[in-house]
Amino acid sequence: MIEVKAVEKPDERRDFPRGHVEAVHLTGLDFAVGTFEPGWRWSESVAPIAGTKSCEIHHNGYVVQGRMHIRMDGDGGESEVGPGDVFVVPPGHDAWVVGEEQAVVYDFAGGMAKDYAKAAEG
């Protein structure tokens, strides 16, 4: 069975300070589009919702527009991603928008579509 969904008509949308995630769910693929405004930082905008010190979601992403800086907790490794970059980021990181342009990221890993910016259960 072929499944097709448009990102312009997401199955769900989760809003958080200075941004939002729109997700589509298909068999075998949970796809997310993250939109982050200038001034957005995970540790300030999403941490209070997630209830964790850092982002614990694995990301397989593609940057459509804007720039983001990512810093890993464990080894302190850092990188900046921008338009056209494909990236993999394991759990345990902080990230923030660089500059005055909105950042738009496509995420194919699944965790962002399913669990990002949701309150921790328990």
The 8 nearest C-alpha neighbors of each residue, nearest first, counted from 0:
[[1, 2, 26, 3, 25, 27, 4, 28],
 [2, 0, 3, 26, 25, 4, 27, 28],
 [1, 3, 0, 25, 4, 26, 24, 28],
 [4, 2, 1, 5, 25, 23, 6, 24],
 [3, 5, 6, 2, 23, 8, 9, 25],
 [4, 6, 7, 8, 9, 3, 23, 10],
 [5, 7, 8, 9, 4, 23, 22, 21],
 [6, 8, 5, 9, 4, 21, 23, 10],
 [9, 7, 6, 5, 10, 4, 23, 11],
 [10, 8, 23, 6, 11, 22, 21, 7],
 [11, 9, 23, 22, 8, 24, 12, 21],
 [12, 10, 9, 22, 21, 13, 23, 20],
 [11, 13, 21, 20, 22, 14, 9, 19],
 [14, 12, 20, 19, 21, 15, 11, 116],
 [15, 13, 19, 18, 12, 20, 16, 116],
 [14, 16, 18, 19, 17, 44, 45, 13],
 [15, 17, 44, 18, 14, 39, 45, 19],
 [18, 16, 36, 39, 35, 15, 44, 38],
 [19, 17, 35, 34, 15, 16, 36, 14],
 [18, 20, 14, 34, 13, 15, 33, 21],
 [19, 21, 33, 13, 12, 32, 34, 31],
 [20, 22, 12, 32, 31, 9, 11, 13],
 [23, 21, 31, 112, 9, 11, 30, 10],
 [22, 24, 10, 9, 30, 29, 31, 25],
 [25, 23, 29, 28, 30, 22, 10, 26],
 [26, 24, 28, 27, 29, 23, 2, 4],
 [25, 27, 28, 24, 2, 29, 1, 0],
 [26, 28, 25, 29, 24, 109, 30, 2],
 [29, 27, 25, 26, 30, 24, 109, 107],
 [28, 30, 109, 24, 112, 23, 25, 107],
 [31, 29, 107, 23, 112, 22, 106, 109],
 [32, 30, 22, 112, 106, 21, 105, 111],
 [31, 33, 105, 21, 20, 104, 106, 22],
 [32, 34, 20, 104, 103, 19, 31, 105],
 [35, 33, 103, 18, 19, 102, 20, 32],
 [34, 36, 18, 102, 101, 39, 17, 103],
 [35, 37, 101, 17, 39, 18, 38, 102],
 [38, 36, 99, 39, 96, 101, 100, 98],
 [37, 39, 36, 96, 40, 17, 95, 97],
 [40, 38, 17, 37, 36, 96, 95, 35],
 [39, 41, 95, 43, 42, 94, 44, 38],
 [40, 42, 45, 44, 43, 94, 93, 46],
 [43, 41, 46, 40, 44, 45, 93, 53],
 [44, 42, 41, 40, 45, 46, 47, 39],
 [45, 43, 16, 41, 40, 42, 46, 15],
 [44, 46, 41, 48, 47, 116, 43, 49],
 [45, 47, 42, 49, 48, 50, 51, 43],
 [46, 48, 50, 45, 49, 44, 43, 51],
 [49, 47, 118, 45, 46, 50, 116, 117],
 [50, 48, 118, 46, 119, 51, 116, 47],
 [49, 51, 47, 48, 46, 119, 118, 52],
 [52, 50, 53, 49, 46, 54, 47, 55],
 [53, 51, 46, 50, 54, 42, 91, 49],
 [54, 52, 92, 51, 91, 93, 55, 42],
 [53, 55, 92, 91, 56, 93, 90, 51],
 [54, 56, 90, 91, 53, 57, 92, 51],
 [55, 57, 90, 54, 110, 58, 111, 89],
 [58, 56, 89, 90, 88, 110, 55, 108],
 [59, 57, 88, 108, 87, 60, 106, 56],
 [60, 58, 87, 108, 107, 106, 86, 88],
 [59, 61, 106, 86, 105, 85, 58, 107],
 [60, 62, 85, 105, 104, 84, 63, 86],
 [63, 61, 104, 82, 84, 83, 81, 64],
 [62, 64, 82, 103, 104, 83, 61, 105],
 [65, 63, 82, 103, 102, 62, 81, 66],
 [64, 66, 102, 100, 101, 81, 82, 103],
 [65, 67, 81, 97, 80, 102, 96, 64],
 [68, 66, 96, 97, 80, 95, 79, 69],
 [67, 69, 79, 95, 94, 78, 97, 96],
 [70, 68, 94, 78, 77, 93, 79, 67],
 [71, 69, 77, 93, 92, 76, 75, 94],
 [70, 72, 92, 75, 76, 73, 91, 77],
 [73, 71, 92, 75, 91, 74, 70, 93],
 [74, 72, 75, 71, 91, 76, 92, 70],
 [73, 75, 76, 72, 71, 70, 77, 91],
 [76, 74, 71, 72, 73, 70, 77, 92],
 [77, 75, 71, 74, 70, 78, 72, 73],
 [78, 76, 70, 69, 71, 75, 79, 68],
 [79, 77, 69, 68, 80, 70, 76, 67],
 [78, 80, 68, 67, 69, 81, 66, 77],
 [81, 79, 67, 66, 84, 68, 78, 62],
 [80, 82, 66, 84, 62, 65, 83, 64],
 [81, 83, 64, 62, 63, 84, 65, 66],
 [82, 84, 62, 63, 81, 85, 61, 64],
 [85, 83, 62, 82, 81, 61, 80, 86],
 [84, 86, 61, 60, 83, 62, 87, 59],
 [87, 85, 60, 59, 84, 61, 88, 58],
 [86, 88, 59, 58, 60, 89, 85, 57],
 [87, 89, 58, 57, 86, 90, 59, 92],
 [88, 90, 57, 58, 91, 87, 56, 92],
 [91, 89, 55, 56, 57, 92, 54, 88],
 [92, 90, 55, 54, 72, 53, 71, 89],
 [93, 91, 71, 54, 72, 53, 70, 90],
 [92, 94, 70, 53, 41, 69, 54, 42],
 [95, 93, 69, 68, 41, 40, 70, 67],
 [94, 96, 40, 68, 67, 39, 41, 97],
 [95, 97, 67, 37, 39, 66, 38, 68],
 [98, 96, 66, 67, 95, 68, 99, 37],
 [99, 97, 100, 96, 37, 66, 65, 38],
 [98, 100, 37, 101, 97, 38, 36, 96],
 [101, 99, 65, 98, 37, 102, 36, 66],
 [100, 102, 36, 65, 37, 35, 103, 99],
 [103, 101, 65, 35, 64, 66, 34, 100],
 [104, 102, 34, 64, 63, 33, 62, 35],
 [103, 105, 62, 33, 63, 61, 32, 106],
 [104, 106, 32, 61, 60, 31, 62, 33],
 [105, 107, 60, 31, 59, 108, 30, 58],
 [106, 108, 30, 59, 109, 60, 105, 29],
 [109, 107, 59, 58, 106, 110, 57, 111],
 [110, 108, 29, 112, 111, 107, 30, 113],
 [111, 109, 113, 112, 114, 56, 108, 57],
 [110, 112, 115, 113, 109, 114, 31, 56],
 [113, 111, 31, 22, 109, 110, 29, 30],
 [112, 114, 110, 111, 109, 115, 29, 22],
 [113, 115, 110, 111, 117, 112, 116, 56],
 [116, 114, 111, 117, 113, 112, 110, 56],
 [117, 115, 49, 45, 48, 114, 118, 13],
 [118, 116, 115, 114, 49, 48, 119, 13],
 [117, 119, 49, 48, 120, 116, 50, 47],
 [118, 120, 49, 50, 117, 121, 48, 51],
 [121, 119, 118, 117, 49, 50, 114, 48],
 [120, 119, 118, 50, 49, 117, 51, 48]]
